[in-house]
């Protein structure tokens, strides 16, 4: 319990955080822009010169305001959804490819696998870290293999020496 952190760390890299923030802001601005444009088009009517004409125009305007609000809302939702569908591909696509490589190649013992991402993908540093990890794992396994071979050779020498010793003792009898 002593090693437990006192504060949770919600931080991500500042560059990625700024790119994500800007992308979300663009989505929101496009949705608001479409909604504002629709309202401007809807409300771009002249108000009459007299109070009575204004009241008639205002009443007509209010009659079409509710469908206008609904249409603008639907346009905003559709545009935001359309942009949000394509936005995560820069992150989700490379992560999916790396996951498949981890399962199919590295999971089968292929330590020559290299993780690569396209230029501009958000997870390039993760791919580089995975490549370093796989390289270090391959080096450790190679060292273990070399140590195993040395141990086998040493066991053979000891076994041969014991056999020779046993044969010499049997020959003396």
C-alpha positions in Angstrom: 0.0 0.0 0.0 2.9 2.3 0.5 3.8 2.3 -3.2 0.3 3.2 -4.2 0.1 6.5 -6.0 -1.7 9.3 -4.2 -2.9 11.0 -7.4 -4.3 9.3 -10.5 -2.4 10.2 -13.7 -4.8 11.1 -16.5 -2.2 12.8 -18.6 -1.3 11.9 -22.1 1.4 13.4 -24.2 0.9 17.0 -24.8 1.3 16.9 -28.6 -1.3 14.1 -28.9 -3.6 15.9 -26.5 -3.5 19.1 -28.6 -4.1 17.2 -31.8 -7.1 15.4 -30.3 -8.4 18.7 -28.8 -8.1 20.4 -32.2 -9.8 17.6 -34.0 -12.8 17.6 -31.6 -13.0 21.4 -31.9 -13.1 21.2 -35.7 -16.0 18.7 -35.4 -17.9 21.0 -33.1 -17.2 24.1 -35.2 -18.4 22.4 -38.3 -21.6 21.2 -36.6 -22.2 24.7 -35.1 -21.4 26.3 -38.4 -23.9 24.2 -40.3 -26.5 25.0 -37.7 -25.8 28.7 -37.7 -25.8 28.8 -41.5 -29.2 27.1 -41.5 -30.6 29.6 -39.0 -29.2 32.5 -40.9 -30.8 31.3 -44.1 -34.1 30.7 -42.2 -34.1 34.1 -40.4 -32.9 36.3 -43.3 -36.2 38.0 -43.8 -37.1 41.6 -43.5 -39.3 42.7 -40.6 -42.3 44.8 -41.7 -42.3 48.5 -41.0 -45.3 48.5 -38.7 -45.9 46.7 -35.5 -48.8 44.7 -37.1 -46.6 43.6 -40.0 -43.9 42.6 -37.5 -46.4 40.6 -35.4 -47.6 38.8 -38.6 -44.0 38.1 -39.7 -43.0 37.1 -36.3 -45.9 34.7 -36.0 -45.0 33.2 -39.4 -41.4 32.9 -38.3 -42.3 31.1 -35.1 -44.4 28.6 -37.1 -41.3 27.6 -39.1 -38.9 28.0 -36.3 -39.6 24.5 -34.7 -39.0 22.6 -37.9 -36.0 24.7 -38.5 -34.5 23.9 -35.1 -35.2 20.2 -35.7 -33.6 20.3 -39.1 -30.6 22.2 -37.9 -30.2 19.8 -35.0 -30.3 16.8 -37.3 -27.8 18.4 -39.7 -25.5 19.1 -36.8 -25.7 15.5 -35.5 -25.2 14.0 -39.0 -22.2 16.2 -39.7 -20.6 15.5 -36.2 -21.3 11.8 -36.6 -19.8 11.7 -40.1 -16.6 13.4 -38.9 -16.5 11.3 -35.7 -16.6 8.1 -37.8 -13.5 9.0 -39.7 -11.6 10.8 -36.8 -10.6 7.7 -34.7 -9.1 5.8 -37.7 -5.7 7.5 -37.1 -5.6 5.8 -33.7 -7.8 2.8 -34.0 -6.3 1.5 -37.3 -2.7 1.3 -36.2 -3.7 -0.2 -32.9 -5.7 -2.9 -34.7 -2.8 -3.7 -36.9 -0.4 -3.9 -34.0 -2.8 -6.1 -32.1 -3.1 -8.5 -35.0 0.7 -8.6 -35.3 1.0 -9.3 -31.5 -1.5 -12.1 -31.7 -0.6 -13.8 -35.0 3.2 -13.3 -35.3 4.7 -12.6 -31.9 2.2 -14.9 -30.2 3.5 -17.7 -32.4 7.1 -17.0 -31.4 8.2 -15.0 -34.4 10.7 -12.6 -32.8 11.6 -11.0 -36.1 8.3 -9.1 -36.3 8.5 -5.3 -36.8 5.7 -3.0 -35.9 5.3 -0.1 -38.4 2.8 2.7 -38.8 2.0 5.1 -41.5 3.4 8.6 -41.4 1.2 10.8 -39.2 -0.3 8.0 -37.2 -0.7 8.9 -33.5 0.8 5.6 -32.2 4.2 5.8 -33.8 6.0 5.9 -30.5 4.1 2.9 -29.2 5.2 1.0 -32.3 8.8 2.1 -31.7 8.6 1.0 -28.1 7.2 -2.4 -29.1 10.0 -2.9 -31.6 12.6 -2.1 -28.9 10.9 -4.6 -26.6 10.8 -7.3 -29.2 14.5 -6.7 -30.0 15.5 -7.0 -26.3 13.4 -10.1 -25.9 15.1 -11.7 -28.9 18.5 -10.8 -27.5 17.7 -12.3 -24.1 16.4 -15.5 -25.7 19.5 -15.7 -27.9 21.7 -15.3 -24.7 19.7 -18.0 -23.0 20.1 -20.3 -26.0 23.9 -19.7 -26.0 24.1 -20.3 -22.2 22.1 -23.5 -22.7 24.5 -24.7 -25.3 27.5 -23.9 -23.0 25.8 -25.8 -20.2 25.2 -28.8 -22.5 28.8 -28.8 -23.5 29.9 -28.6 -19.9 27.6 -31.4 -18.9 29.1 -33.5 -21.7 32.6 -32.8 -20.5 31.7 -33.7 -16.9 29.8 -36.8 -18.1 32.7 -37.9 -20.2 35.1 -37.3 -17.3 32.9 -39.4 -15.0 32.7 -42.2 -17.6 36.4 -42.2 -18.0 36.9 -42.3 -14.3 34.5 -45.2 -14.0 36.2 -47.0 -16.8 39.6 -46.5 -15.3 38.3 -47.9 -11.9 36.8 -50.9 -13.6 40.0 -51.5 -15.5 42.0 -51.5 -12.3 39.9 -54.3 -10.8 
